[in-house]
Amino acid sequence: MKKLLDKKRVDFLNFLENFRGYSDLTIKSYDESLKEAMSIAEISVDAKIITVNLMPYRIKISNLNAKTISKKLSAIRSFASFLNDNKMNVILLSDESVKVASTLPKPISHKYIVQALEVAHLKEKLIVTMLYTLGLRISELSSLKVEDISDAWVRVLGKGNKHRDIPLLHSTKELIDEYFSNNYPKIFLFELNDERLSENSLRYTVNKVFKKVGLKVTPHQLRHSYATALLNAGAPIADVSELLGHSTMATTQIYTKLGSALKQQNYNKAHPLCGDE
C-alpha cells in the first residue's frame, strides 16, 4: 500500500504544480511532509478503506512549533482529499490540531535502568521491574492483587475502574516467584502489616534505587520509558495505548484492537528487557 501511496504522492505534487500553481518551495515542503508522514504513520487496509493513523507521526514531530506542525498536517489533509477525489477511500486518524504537553517526563535510558536493577535488593528490583515492564501507574502497582497475576498476564485495575490485561515477561514472573519465596502477601503484591503498601512508600523505593546510581527518577518516568521503548521499537500506537490503559488519545478515537496473541507478540518483540531473557 505504501508503494501505491508513493505513486499517488507524485501525482498529487504534479497536480499542485500544474493545476493549483503552487511554487516550487511549497511543493518541496509538501513533498517532504508527505514522505516523512507516510514512512512513520500506521497504514492499514480493510474492505478497500485505507486508514492512516498519524499518531506515531504526531509523536515524532511533537517537539516542533505549532505553526510547523499545522503546515505539515495541512499537507497531509490535502493529499487525503486528493486521494478521495480520485476514487480512493482514505480515512485519517489523529490529524486534528492537538495541544501536546511540553512537560512530558523524560524517559530513562534502558541501560541506566539496568544499572539501577543491578544494585537493587529483591523487593526494590521487583518494584522497578513491574513499573518498567508493565507500564503501570504507581496507584495501579499499589493496588495490584496477587490473584491478578498469572504465568503470562497481569490484570490491572486502572482509571475509571477499568481492567486491562498486560503481557508478563518470563523474567519478571521469575522475579515475582523469587519474591514470593521470601514474602507471603495475603491480598496485595506489596503489603505492610497486612495492608497494601502506599503509593508514597513505592515512590520512595524507586527514588532510593536510582539514587544509588546517581539519578533522580520518578515512577511515572518508568511508565513513560516503557511507552517510549515500545513506540521506538515499532509497536503500534493503538496497542501501546491499550497497554497503558488510555481511553482516549488527544480526542476520542476508534483504535484498532489487536488480538491477545498479536498484542503479546508485539510486546515481546518491542520491549528491550525481552532481550535479557
C-alpha positions in Angstrom: 0.0 0.0 0.0 2.8 2.4 0.7 4.1 1.9 -2.8 0.7 2.9 -4.2 0.6 5.9 -2.0 4.1 6.9 -3.0 3.0 6.8 -6.7 -0.1 8.9 -5.8 2.1 11.3 -3.9 3.9 12.1 -7.2 0.6 12.6 -9.0 -0.6 14.9 -6.2 2.6 17.0 -6.5 2.1 17.3 -10.2 -1.5 18.4 -9.6 -0.3 21.1 -7.2 2.1 22.4 -9.8 0.0 22.2 -12.9 -3.5 22.9 -11.6 -3.0 24.8 -8.4 0.1 26.8 -9.5 1.9 26.2 -6.2 5.5 27.4 -6.0 8.5 25.1 -6.1 9.2 25.8 -2.5 5.7 25.0 -1.4 5.7 21.7 -3.4 9.0 20.7 -1.9 7.6 21.4 1.6 4.5 19.3 0.8 6.7 16.5 -0.6 9.0 16.4 2.5 6.0 16.3 4.9 4.2 13.5 2.9 7.4 11.4 2.7 8.1 11.7 6.4 4.5 11.1 7.4 4.0 8.0 5.1 7.2 6.4 6.4 6.1 6.7 10.0 2.3 6.6 10.0 0.4 3.3 10.6 -1.4 2.4 7.4 -4.0 -0.4 7.1 -6.5 -1.5 4.5 -9.8 -3.1 5.3 -12.6 -3.6 2.7 -10.9 -1.2 0.4 -10.8 1.5 3.1 -7.4 2.9 3.7 -6.9 4.0 7.3 -3.9 6.2 8.0 -3.2 6.6 11.7 -1.0 9.7 12.1 -0.4 9.4 15.9 3.2 7.9 15.5 4.0 10.8 13.2 2.4 13.2 15.6 4.7 11.9 18.4 7.7 12.2 16.1 7.0 15.9 15.3 5.6 16.9 18.7 8.8 18.9 19.5 8.3 21.3 16.6 6.4 24.6 16.9 2.7 24.7 16.5 2.8 26.5 13.1 5.2 24.0 11.6 3.0 21.1 12.8 -0.1 22.8 11.4 1.6 23.1 8.0 2.6 19.5 7.9 -0.9 18.3 8.8 -2.4 20.6 6.3 -0.3 19.0 3.5 -1.4 15.5 4.6 -5.1 16.5 4.7 -4.8 18.0 1.2 -3.2 14.7 0.0 -6.0 12.7 1.6 -8.6 14.9 -0.1 -6.9 14.5 -3.4 -7.0 10.7 -3.0 -10.6 10.7 -2.0 -11.4 12.9 -5.0 -9.7 10.3 -7.2 -11.9 7.4 -6.0 -9.8 6.2 -3.2 -11.4 5.8 0.2 -8.9 7.3 2.7 -9.6 7.9 6.4 -7.1 9.9 8.5 -6.8 9.4 12.3 -5.2 11.9 14.6 -5.0 14.6 12.0 -6.7 17.3 14.1 -5.0 20.0 16.0 -3.8 18.7 19.3 -2.1 20.5 22.1 0.9 18.4 23.3 2.1 18.9 26.8 5.5 20.4 26.9 6.4 18.9 30.2 6.3 15.2 29.4 8.6 13.3 31.8 11.9 12.5 30.2 12.2 8.7 29.6 15.1 6.9 31.3 17.6 5.1 29.1 17.3 1.3 29.3 21.0 1.0 30.2 20.5 3.2 33.3 17.5 1.2 34.4 19.6 -2.0 34.1 22.3 -0.4 36.2 19.8 0.5 38.9 18.4 -3.0 38.9 21.9 -4.5 39.4 22.4 -2.7 42.7 18.8 -3.1 44.0 17.6 -5.5 46.6 14.9 -8.1 45.7 11.9 -6.1 46.7 13.3 -2.9 45.2 14.2 -4.7 42.0 10.7 -6.1 41.7 9.0 -2.7 42.2 11.1 -1.0 39.5 10.8 -4.0 37.1 7.0 -4.1 37.5 6.7 -0.4 36.7 9.1 -0.6 33.7 7.9 -3.9 32.1 4.2 -3.3 32.6 4.0 0.5 32.3 1.9 0.8 35.5 0.8 3.9 37.2 2.0 4.0 40.8 -1.6 3.7 42.0 -2.1 0.6 39.9 1.0 -1.1 41.4 -0.1 -0.2 44.9 -3.5 -1.9 44.3 -2.2 -4.9 42.3 -3.5 -8.1 43.8 -1.7 -11.4 44.0 -4.7 -13.2 42.4 -4.5 -11.0 39.3 -1.0 -12.3 38.4 -0.9 -15.3 36.2 2.1 -17.0 34.5 1.8 -14.8 31.3 -0.5 -11.9 32.1 -1.3 -9.3 34.8 -4.8 -8.0 35.2 -4.6 -4.3 36.2 -7.3 -2.1 37.7 -6.8 1.3 36.1 -8.6 4.6 36.0 -12.4 4.6 35.9 -12.3 1.1 37.5 -11.4 -0.4 34.1 -9.4 -3.6 33.9 -6.8 -4.3 31.3 -4.5 -7.3 30.7 -0.8 -6.7 30.2 1.7 -9.4 29.0 4.1 -10.5 31.7 7.7 -11.2 30.8 9.0 -14.6 31.8 11.9 -12.9 33.6 9.5 -10.7 35.5 7.4 -13.7 36.5 10.6 -15.4 37.8 11.4 -12.3 39.9 7.8 -12.4 41.3 8.2 -16.1 42.2 11.5 -15.4 43.9 9.8 -12.6 45.9 7.0 -15.0 46.9 9.6 -17.5 48.2 10.7 -14.9 50.8 7.5 -12.9 51.2 3.9 -14.1 51.8 1.5 -11.3 50.9 -2.2 -12.1 51.6 -4.0 -9.9 49.1 -1.8 -7.3 47.5 1.6 -7.9 45.9 3.3 -5.4 48.1 2.0 -5.2 51.7 3.0 -3.8 55.1 1.2 -5.0 58.2 -1.4 -6.8 56.1 -2.3 -3.6 54.3 -1.3 -2.6 50.8 1.9 -0.7 50.5 1.2 3.0 50.0 2.0 4.9 46.8 4.3 7.1 48.7 6.3 4.1 50.0 6.6 2.7 46.5 7.6 6.1 45.2 10.3 6.4 47.9 11.6 3.0 46.9 12.0 4.0 43.3 13.8 7.2 44.2 16.1 5.3 46.6 17.1 2.7 44.0 18.0 5.2 41.3 19.8 7.5 43.8 22.3 4.6 44.2 23.4 5.2 40.6 23.2 9.0 40.8 19.9 9.5 39.1 16.6 11.1 40.2 13.8 9.1 38.7 10.0 9.0 39.4 7.7 6.1 38.9 5.9 8.0 36.1 9.2 8.3 34.2 9.4 4.5 34.2 5.9 4.3 32.8 6.9 6.9 30.2 10.1 4.9 29.4 8.0 1.8 28.9 5.8 3.6 26.4 8.7 5.2 24.6 10.7 2.0 24.3 7.7 0.2 22.7 7.0 3.0 20.3 10.6 3.5 19.3 10.8 -0.3 18.6 7.8 -0.1 16.2 5.0 -1.3 18.4 1.6 0.0 17.1 0.4 3.1 18.8 -3.1 1.7 19.3 -1.6 -1.4 21.0 0.6 0.7 23.3 -2.4 3.0 24.1 -4.3 -0.1 25.2 -1.5 -1.5 27.3 -1.2 1.9 29.0 -4.9 2.0 29.8 -5.5 5.2 27.8 -9.2 5.5 27.0 -8.5 8.5 24.7 -5.5 10.0 22.9 -6.0 13.7 22.1 -9.6 13.2 21.3 -11.9 10.2 21.4 -10.9 7.9 18.5 -11.5 4.3 17.5 -8.3 2.3 17.7 -7.7 -1.0 16.1 -7.9 -3.6 18.8 -5.3 -6.3 18.3 -6.0 -9.8 19.4 -4.3 -11.0 22.6 -1.8 -13.2 20.7 -0.7 -10.3 18.5 -0.6 -7.9 21.4 1.8 -10.3 23.3 3.8 -10.8 20.1 4.3 -7.1 19.6 5.1 -6.6 23.3 7.7 -9.4 23.4 9.3 -8.1 20.2 9.4 -4.4 21.2 10.3 -4.3 24.9 14.1 -4.1 25.4 14.0 -6.3 28.5 12.8 -9.2 26.3 16.3 -9.5 25.0 17.6 -10.1 28.5 15.7 -13.3 29.0 
